[in-house]
Amino acid sequence: MEFIKSIWKNKKLVWGLGKSDFKNRFASTSLGSIWGFLQPFVFMITYVIVFQYILKTPAPGDYPYTVWFLPGIAMWLCINDSVMSASSSIRVYSYLVKKVVFPIDAIPIISLISSSFVSLFLIIISIIVSAIYGFFPNILMLIYIIFSAYCFLIAFTRFTSAVTTLVPDFSNLLGILMQLFFWFTPIIWNLDMLNEHPIILQVIQCTPFTYLVTGIRDVFLGGNIITANNFLYTIAFWVITILIFLWGNSIFQRNKKDFADVL
């Protein structure tokens, strides 16, 4: 496939630009890249304090709320930052599109690499905190979930980056949609609350966001999202991911020749 060949051929360039992109986000501040790690870390800790110690929200089962909550919110922060940055990446890197011969297909990947540094940091924080409570990750499951997350992000942002380039207002709509996805994904609430609404429960469980958030929790809590409900959720996740990629790739390929004209 042209997309995969382009990424592989330019892997060193893409990796270098991804690292530079992360550093440049905070280049004008005195603390530099530290802000990239500090902001989501404070956000995570604030949610833990509010929901565990102020609202006294219980975790499902006998698990500590912190161990249940941190992996889920870490995964969501990774997804949200990656989606928003990669979706606007072609406009951010418009000079590469207009002035030089550059593989446009690789531009959203640059932003995904840039976001991955903070994502890895948040996952490490989740591992450390969970270990303090006596919960250790299933390494193979962790690798699978991270791989699944990036497959979905590449597929999803293949579509959103193309649309955002052609229709700038879509970036604002996407921000609203991501907020809705946050509240409709079991990040600060648990799926047991929907037991009386089986149809809604089934629909939410089959969404990619729920699959990834639940999957990262299973890494620490001993569950297995892969085999859950006779592989139904795993099949649904990969079918949706593949369809989104095929659709997004079709839109991207058809319109990338026009990107320079609209930027």
C-alpha positions in Angstrom: 0.0 0.0 0.0 1.3 3.5 -0.9 0.7 4.9 2.6 2.8 2.2 4.3 5.6 2.4 1.7 5.7 6.1 2.1 6.0 5.9 5.9 8.7 3.2 5.8 10.7 5.0 3.1 10.8 8.2 5.1 10.9 6.7 8.6 14.1 8.5 9.7 12.8 11.8 8.5 9.4 11.3 10.1 10.9 10.2 13.4 13.3 13.3 13.5 10.4 15.7 12.7 8.3 14.1 15.4 10.9 14.7 18.0 11.4 18.2 16.9 7.7 18.9 16.8 7.4 17.9 20.5 10.3 20.1 21.5 9.0 23.1 19.4 5.5 23.0 21.1 7.1 24.5 24.2 10.2 26.1 22.8 9.2 29.6 23.9 8.8 28.7 27.6 11.4 28.5 30.3 10.6 25.0 31.3 10.4 23.8 27.7 9.2 20.2 27.2 8.5 19.7 30.9 5.2 21.5 30.4 4.2 18.7 28.0 4.5 16.2 30.8 3.3 18.4 33.7 0.0 19.5 32.3 -1.6 16.0 31.7 0.0 14.7 34.9 -1.7 17.5 37.0 -4.9 16.8 35.1 -4.8 13.1 36.0 -4.0 13.8 39.7 -6.8 16.4 39.9 -9.4 13.9 38.7 -8.1 11.3 41.2 -8.4 13.7 44.1 -11.9 14.9 43.0 -13.5 11.6 42.3 -11.8 9.4 44.9 -11.5 11.8 47.9 -14.1 14.4 47.4 -16.9 12.7 45.5 -15.8 9.3 46.9 -16.7 7.5 43.7 -16.3 3.7 44.1 -14.5 1.6 41.6 -16.2 -1.5 40.3 -15.3 -4.7 42.2 -12.7 -4.5 45.0 -10.1 -2.6 43.1 -8.7 0.8 44.4 -10.3 3.6 42.5 -6.8 5.0 41.6 -5.7 1.7 39.9 -9.0 1.5 38.0 -9.1 5.2 37.0 -5.5 6.1 36.1 -5.0 3.7 33.1 -8.3 4.7 31.6 -7.7 8.4 31.8 -4.1 8.0 30.6 -5.4 6.2 27.5 -8.0 8.8 26.9 -5.5 11.7 27.2 -3.2 9.9 24.7 -6.1 9.4 22.3 -7.4 13.0 22.6 -4.1 14.7 22.2 -3.1 12.5 19.3 -6.4 13.0 17.5 -6.5 16.8 17.9 -2.8 17.4 17.0 -2.7 14.9 14.0 -6.0 16.2 12.6 -4.6 19.7 12.2 -1.1 18.6 11.3 -1.3 19.2 7.6 -2.3 22.8 8.2 0.4 23.2 10.8 3.0 21.8 8.3 1.5 23.7 5.3 5.0 24.9 4.3 6.0 21.3 3.7 3.0 20.8 1.5 3.4 24.0 -0.5 7.1 24.6 -0.8 9.0 21.3 -1.0 8.5 17.8 -2.3 7.5 16.0 0.9 5.4 12.8 1.5 2.2 14.4 2.6 0.9 11.0 3.8 3.6 11.1 6.6 2.6 14.4 8.1 -0.1 13.1 10.5 2.3 10.5 11.7 4.7 13.2 12.7 2.2 14.5 15.1 1.4 11.1 16.4 5.1 10.6 17.2 5.2 13.9 18.9 2.2 13.0 21.1 3.7 9.6 21.9 6.3 11.0 24.3 3.6 12.2 26.7 1.5 9.1 26.1 4.4 6.9 27.2 5.0 9.0 30.2 1.3 8.7 31.3 1.4 5.0 30.9 4.6 4.8 33.0 2.9 6.8 35.7 0.0 4.4 35.6 2.4 1.4 35.9 4.2 3.0 38.9 1.1 3.9 40.8 -0.6 0.6 40.2 2.6 -1.2 41.3 2.5 0.7 44.5 -1.0 -0.7 45.1 0.3 -4.2 44.3 -1.2 -4.4 40.7 1.3 -5.2 38.0 0.7 -5.0 34.2 0.4 -7.9 31.8 3.2 -6.9 29.5 1.9 -8.8 26.4 -1.6 -7.3 26.9 0.0 -3.9 27.3 1.9 -4.2 24.0 -1.3 -5.4 22.3 -3.4 -2.5 23.6 -0.7 0.1 22.6 -0.4 -1.4 19.2 -4.2 -1.4 18.8 -4.4 2.2 20.0 -2.0 3.4 17.3 -3.6 1.4 14.6 -6.9 3.1 15.4 -5.3 6.5 15.7 -3.6 6.2 12.3 -6.9 5.1 10.8 -9.0 7.8 12.5 -6.6 10.7 11.8 -6.1 9.6 8.2 -9.7 10.6 7.8 -9.8 13.7 10.2 -6.6 15.2 8.9 -7.9 15.2 5.3 -11.2 16.7 6.2 -9.7 19.3 8.5 -7.4 20.4 5.7 -10.2 20.8 3.3 -12.8 22.2 5.8 -11.0 24.1 8.6 -14.2 24.4 10.7 -14.2 20.6 11.1 -11.4 21.1 13.7 -13.9 22.9 16.0 -16.5 20.2 15.4 -14.0 17.5 16.1 -13.1 19.2 19.5 -16.8 19.0 20.4 -17.1 15.4 19.3 -14.1 14.4 21.4 -15.7 16.0 24.4 -18.8 14.0 23.8 -16.8 10.8 23.3 -15.1 11.5 26.6 -18.4 11.5 28.5 -19.9 8.6 26.6 -16.8 6.5 27.2 -16.5 4.7 30.6 -13.6 6.7 31.8 -14.9 8.2 35.0 -18.0 6.0 35.2 -18.2 2.2 34.9 -20.2 0.0 32.5 -22.1 -1.6 35.3 -24.3 1.5 35.5 -25.8 0.5 32.1 -26.8 -3.1 33.1 -30.5 -2.1 33.0 -30.0 -0.8 29.4 -28.5 -3.8 27.6 -28.8 -2.4 24.0 -27.0 0.9 25.0 -24.4 -1.1 26.9 -23.7 -3.3 23.9 -23.3 -0.4 21.6 -20.9 1.5 23.9 -18.9 -1.7 24.5 -18.4 -2.1 20.7 -17.0 1.4 20.2 -13.2 1.7 19.7 -12.8 4.2 22.5 -14.4 1.9 25.1 -12.4 -1.1 23.8 -9.1 0.8 24.3 -10.0 2.2 27.7 -11.3 -1.1 29.0 -8.4 -2.9 27.5 -5.8 -0.8 29.2 -7.6 -1.4 32.5 -7.6 -5.1 31.9 -3.8 -4.9 31.6 -3.6 -4.0 35.3 -6.8 -5.7 36.7 -6.4 -9.2 35.2 -9.2 -9.0 32.6 -8.9 -9.9 28.9 -10.6 -7.6 26.5 -9.4 -9.8 23.6 -11.5 -12.8 24.4 -14.4 -10.9 26.1 -17.9 -12.0 25.0 -16.4 -14.6 22.6 -14.1 -12.1 20.9 -17.1 -9.9 19.9 -15.5 -6.6 21.1 -12.2 -7.4 19.5 -13.8 -8.3 16.2 -15.9 -5.1 16.3 -12.9 -3.0 17.1 -10.7 -4.2 14.2 -13.6 -4.2 11.7 -14.4 -0.5 12.6 -10.7 0.4 12.5 -10.1 -1.2 9.1 -13.3 0.4 7.7 -12.3 3.8 9.0 -8.8 3.5 7.5 -10.1 2.4 4.1 -12.6 5.3 4.1 -10.2 7.8 5.4 -7.4 6.6 3.0 -9.7 6.9 0.1 -10.6 10.5 1.0 -7.0 11.4 1.7 -5.7 10.0 -1.6 -8.4 11.6 -3.7 -7.9 15.0 -2.2 -4.2 15.3 -1.2 -3.4 16.9 -4.6 -5.7 19.8 -3.6 -4.2 20.4 -0.2 -1.7 22.9 -1.4 -4.5 25.0 -3.1 -6.6 25.3 0.1 -3.7 26.0 2.5 
